[in-house]
Amino acid sequence: MKAAKSILAAMVVVVLVGVVGAEELSVMRLPAPQTEGGKPLMQALRLRATARAFAPEALPAQTLANLLWAAWGVNRADSGKRTAPSARNWQEVDVYVALPSGVFLYDAAANALKPVVAGDLRALTGGQDFVKDAPVTLVFVADTARMKGAHADDQKALAWADAAFISENVYLFCASEGLATGVRAMLDRDALAKAIKLAPTQMVVFAQSVGFPKKQE
Ligand SMILES: Cc1cc2nc3c(=O)[nH]c(=O)nc-3n(C[C@H](O)[C@H](O)[C@H](O)COP(=O)(O)O)c2cc1C
């Protein structure tokens, strides 16, 4: 009886910690992105490459803000259009940001990260070993509900194309800033979708890690 009570008490603590943990995350306002400078385009193209090793240090908030703006920020305030193209301007891709503290949703218009789920889910963003080390992993999620008029056969291909443009923006930003990055399609989409509480119309397309290059040992 006593043992059963202790187990019950432990379960209550675990549940409470889980709930408190989720509530602890708050909206992260990002610094205004710096949209000047960087390496000349041809130099960035020369440096673009996939990395599979990352130093564990966090990115400064300014770098994260610049990265997200380069990836999928609003570059024409009058129309709300973005740094990457999207088929029929559906803007169906959302960028989720997996950090050690939790997963957030990039709100480009507000230049903020909205909490999605607390806890370190970075290891869920891919099957390869280095995945857990990168301080930031972007997850590109397409919401097919926004793809009005798309033929069902085209939806997936267009969502993948639109996410790939965002991914290339990330590659070029990282090449310009001396950061390491790598996109991946190799991931358990169902497990990740469940963990970040996606709706049935949403699908995980790619994940892309970003961090400082790992120093040679
Ligand atoms: C759609 C797509 C999916 C990819 N998936 C993975 C992946 O799951 N894991 C990985 O390590 N690299 C992945 N890559 C990176 C490629 O392996 C890499 O781009 C390729 O080897 C060429 O190297 P580079 O990017 O340095 O030119 C992916 C690239 C693309 C475009």
The ligand as a Tripos MOL2 file, in Angstrom:
@<TRIPOS>MOLECULE
LIG
   31    33     1     0     0
SMALL
NO_CHARGES

@<TRIPOS>ATOM
      1 C1         16.9120   16.7540  -50.0410 C.3       1 LIG1
      2 C2         18.2020   16.5020  -49.3130 C.ar      1 LIG1
      3 C3         18.2260   15.6090  -48.2660 C.ar      1 LIG1
      4 C4         19.4140   15.3650  -47.5720 C.ar      1 LIG1
      5 N1         19.3900   14.5400  -46.4900 N.ar      1 LIG1
      6 C5         20.5200   14.3380  -45.7850 C.ar      1 LIG1
      7 C6         20.4910   13.5460  -44.6020 C.ar      1 LIG1
      8 O1         19.4650   13.0380  -44.1890 O.2       1 LIG1
      9 N2         21.6580   13.3930  -43.9260 N.ar      1 LIG1
     10 C7         22.8260   13.9900  -44.3250 C.ar      1 LIG1
     11 O2         23.8350   13.8070  -43.6540 O.2       1 LIG1
     12 N3         22.8720   14.7540  -45.4240 N.ar      1 LIG1
     13 C8         21.7600   14.9590  -46.1590 C.ar      1 LIG1
     14 N4         21.7750   15.7770  -47.2580 N.ar      1 LIG1
     15 C9         23.0200   16.4590  -47.6290 C.3       1 LIG1
     16 C10        23.6440   15.8010  -48.8660 C.3       1 LIG1
     17 O3         24.1610   14.5420  -48.5270 O.3       1 LIG1
     18 C11        24.7160   16.7510  -49.3890 C.3       1 LIG1
     19 O4         24.1060   17.9180  -49.8730 O.3       1 LIG1
     20 C12        25.5200   16.0790  -50.5120 C.3       1 LIG1
     21 O5         26.3150   15.0290  -50.0240 O.3       1 LIG1
     22 C13        26.4240   17.0680  -51.2290 C.3       1 LIG1
     23 O6         27.2840   17.7030  -50.2870 O.3       1 LIG1
     24 P1         27.3430   19.2960  -50.1600 P.3       1 LIG1
     25 O7         26.0220   19.7820  -49.6720 O.co2     1 LIG1
     26 O8         28.4270   19.5730  -49.1690 O.co2     1 LIG1
     27 O9         27.6360   19.8230  -51.5210 O.co2     1 LIG1
     28 C14        20.6090   16.0320  -47.9610 C.ar      1 LIG1
     29 C15        20.5730   16.9240  -49.0360 C.ar      1 LIG1
     30 C16        19.3980   17.1700  -49.7020 C.ar      1 LIG1
     31 C17        19.3890   18.1750  -50.8270 C.3       1 LIG1
@<TRIPOS>BOND
     1     1     2 1
     2     2     3 ar
     3     2    30 ar
     4     3     4 ar
     5     4     5 ar
     6     4    28 ar
     7     5     6 ar
     8     6     7 ar
     9     6    13 1
    10     7     8 2
    11     7     9 ar
    12     9    10 ar
    13    10    11 2
    14    10    12 ar
    15    12    13 ar
    16    13    14 ar
    17    14    15 1
    18    14    28 ar
    19    15    16 1
    20    16    17 1
    21    16    18 1
    22    18    19 1
    23    18    20 1
    24    20    21 1
    25    20    22 1
    26    22    23 1
    27    23    24 1
    28    24    25 2
    29    24    26 1
    30    24    27 1
    31    28    29 ar
    32    29    30 ar
    33    30    31 1
@<TRIPOS>SUBSTRUCTURE
     1 LIG1         1 GROUP 0 **** ****
